[in-house]
Amino acid sequence: MQISTLGRSISASPTLQLNQRAAALKARGVDVIHLGGGEPLSLAPEAATAAGVALLNTRAVRYTPAAGTTALRQAIADYTARFYGITPTPSHVIASNGAKQSLMIALRALVDPGDEVIFLSPYWVSYPEMVRLCGATPVVVETDADFQPRLEDITAAITPKTRVIMLNSPNNPTGVVYSAALLRGVIAACEARGVWLIMDDIYQRLVFDEAAPSGFALTERGLDEGVIIAVNGVSKQYAMTGFRLGWAVGPKVVISAMADIQSHETSGPSTVAQEATAAALAGDQAGVEALRLELRAHRDLLVNGLAQIEGARVIVPDGTFYLFADFSAIEPDDRALAERLLEQQRVVVVPGVDFGRPGHLRLSYCRGRAELEEAVGRLQAFFARG
Ligand SMILES: Cc1ncc(COP(=O)(O)O)c(C=O)c1O
């Protein structure tokens, strides 16, 4: 009996594994502080849960079209008009089981085995595996020590086999927002070379100073003539991770191919989650702003705390709820360092090597303030001891 080559070649998500490990330790009563995860602790918007409950109470919870209900796709189109400055129709929109599935289905729709997909390092842990799931080759473009990419490096990586460039801004794990100038250059290169651009905007509204530029605003081309597929979702901004609802906005021809693939793989996303999402998008947005301000205060707390640790190099995040610090001057082996932090201080962090940048650790600051303060104290104690 055999497991397929694909099944054997794909590794489990290191961050989801860490979540399980932290949960198991907590269940055993260990006072572990989990700076490894990627979900805010705030509650889902009331309008969202009320809409979900109202549907559940009808007891008529049915299949929807594979790309989602027209009502949800219209709500996503309205959201896009508000935050991206273009006005899509529902046929430019697909709703999926999380942004993760939208990204995966987009790649499946655009990439053949043997093709190449470019993304920047440090990258989100799932990108290389998603590309491999399509039988394609990940092409990683390095950024500098401040996690800034050079346009020339990206364009130099484009070959006749390149089908897609994936950009995530604000970026997980670094929190960096890429400049409008860089995005404009990447979009122009994609348009000139016939390459699709998938923009993973899942942290788009969780920015601390300036807004993250929208790709659609940086091109002369209309949605259907363009190369951009923008992915977003409710997980982070509305703290609705467990609803599993994300979406993609792009040219109709791409969205329609994605819907066909999704129709066979999973069908439409949960109808309850679709109702809840439509309500979250149309409802009061005060929760998103409150979360943004809370995260900014958390970022400042963590940045100031790490500034006291000699040898730690910190690039201040522009957004997200992650900080990616360079500890290589203290300990180049980031896996060993993360392990020691867990053993000695019961603090969970993610080694940088999982994001393509060894010597670093990713610290999440999306949990409670008291817990973060305690974590900073434990980190300072750990590094003071050497
Ligand atoms: C960069 C990035 N993209 C996509 C996702 C997936 O989000 P969702 O929960 O909507 O699948 C995450 C979640 O951690 C992420 O960090």
The ligand as a Gaussian input file, in Angstrom:
#p B3LYP/6-31G(d) Opt

LIG

0 1
 C       -0.718000      35.566000       4.184000
 C       -1.948000      34.771000       4.443000
 N       -2.767000      34.495000       3.425000
 C       -3.885000      33.774000       3.605000
 C       -4.230000      33.295000       4.841000
 C       -5.456000      32.429000       4.958000
 O       -6.540000      33.007000       5.532000
 P       -7.925000      32.228000       5.655000
 O       -8.146000      31.982000       7.110000
 O       -8.923000      33.172000       5.061000
 O       -7.845000      30.962000       4.868000
 C       -3.397000      33.550000       5.942000
 C       -3.702000      32.990000       7.264000
 O       -2.885000      32.884000       8.142000
 C       -2.234000      34.322000       5.724000
 O       -1.407000      34.608000       6.734000

